[in-house]
Amino acid sequence: MVTVSSSATYHHGDLPNALRAAAVEVINDVGLGAFSLREVARRAGVSHAAPAHHFGDTKGLVTSLAIEGFETLTLLMLAAEAGIDSAEERLAAIGRVYVEFGVENPGHAAVMFRSDLIRDELPELRAAGLAA
């Protein structure tokens, strides 16, 4: 698990990614039921208003995590099938990567298919999901 410190987040200029990393950490540690933007901000070492400034609200941040998860999964699946001629072997390789992704990235996997927690109407989310 990646721990996010304040010196590695706000000051390096990539606060949205730092907030996503902190959000994954929160989901992995306490689950979605206890998820809060305030806890994400605390773990990222920023003001409690920072997540809302970048993502609007909890759904905005969680949707961003889902998009990130789908984009990562797509890249992993494309790499897994590269150079495999047999359709059956490609499917098996993609299936293995899919399961490995879920096991290795539980924070992302927990939100990717939760229409109640994300803004599933966003074109970016739909595109990322369809690509995966």
N, C-alpha and C positions, 0 to 999 in steps of 0.2 A: 504494500500500500504506500502511496506517495503522500508524504506529509508536506503541507504547504505552510511556509513561514512568511511573515510579512515582508521580510527583505527580499524574498523571491517572488513576490506577487506584485503589489501595487507599484513599487519603485522600478520594476523592470519594464513596465509599459505594456504588459499583456494581461490586464486585469480580467477581461472576460474568460480567458483560458484558466487563469488562477481560480476564478469563482467556480467554473465548471469542475475543476479538480477538487476543490473543497466540497462542492455539492456531492460528487461521487463518494468522497470520504464520509460525509454525513450519512448518505444512504447506506453505505456498507457498514457503518458503525451502529446506527440507530434505526435504520429502516425508513420507509416512506411515511409511516404513521407519525413519526416524531420529527420529520423534516421541517426545517424552517429557514427562511432567508437570514434571519438573525444569526443562527448557528453557522450558516455558510460564511457569512461576513466575519464572524469571530475567528473561524478557522483560517480564513484567508488573510486575517490581520488588517481588515479595513473597516470603515464605518458601517453601521447597520443599514445605511441608505444605499451603499454601493451596489449591491445586487439588483435592487429595484431600479437604480439609475441605468444599469446596463441591460436588464432583461424585462423590466416592467413589473413583473410579479413572479410568484412561484411557478405558475404555468409557463411563463416565458423562459425561465431558467431550465425547467425540466424539459421543455420542448427542445431547447438548445442541446441538452444532453442526449436526447433521442436522435436528433439530427447527427450529432457527432458519432453516436454509436452506429447508426446506419452507414455513415460514410466510412468509418473504420472497417465495419463488417464487409462492405463492398470491396474495399481494397484487399482485405485478407482473402476473400473468396476468389477474386480475380487472380491473385498470386498463386493460390492453391491449385487452380485449374490450368494455369499456364503450362503449355507444353504437353498436356495430356490429350491424346487423340481419342481414346475410347470415351464415349458418352457415359457409360456406366462408371468408369474410374473417375471421370470429372465430377460426376454427381456425388460419389463417395468422398472425394477430396473436399468438395464444398460442404458436405454434411459434417465432416469432421471439424472443419474450421468453424462452422456455425456453432457447434456444441462447445468447442474450445473457447470461442469468444464469450459465450454465455457464462461459462465457468470462470474464466479469467477476468471478466468485466461485469460483475454482478450489478454494480450501480447503474451502468448503462442498460443492461438487459432488463432491469426492473422497470424501466420507464419506456422502453421502445415501443411496446405494444399496448400501452395503457391510455386509451382514448379519453378516459376520465381525468387524466393528469396533464395532458398535453393539448396543444392547439393543433388538432389533427387537420384543420382546414388550411393550414399554411402551405403554400406551394413548395417551399423549401423542404418541409418535412415530407410531403408527398413524393417529391422527386427523389429524395434520399432513400425513402422506404422502397419505392419502385426499383431504384437502381440495385438495392440489396436483394 
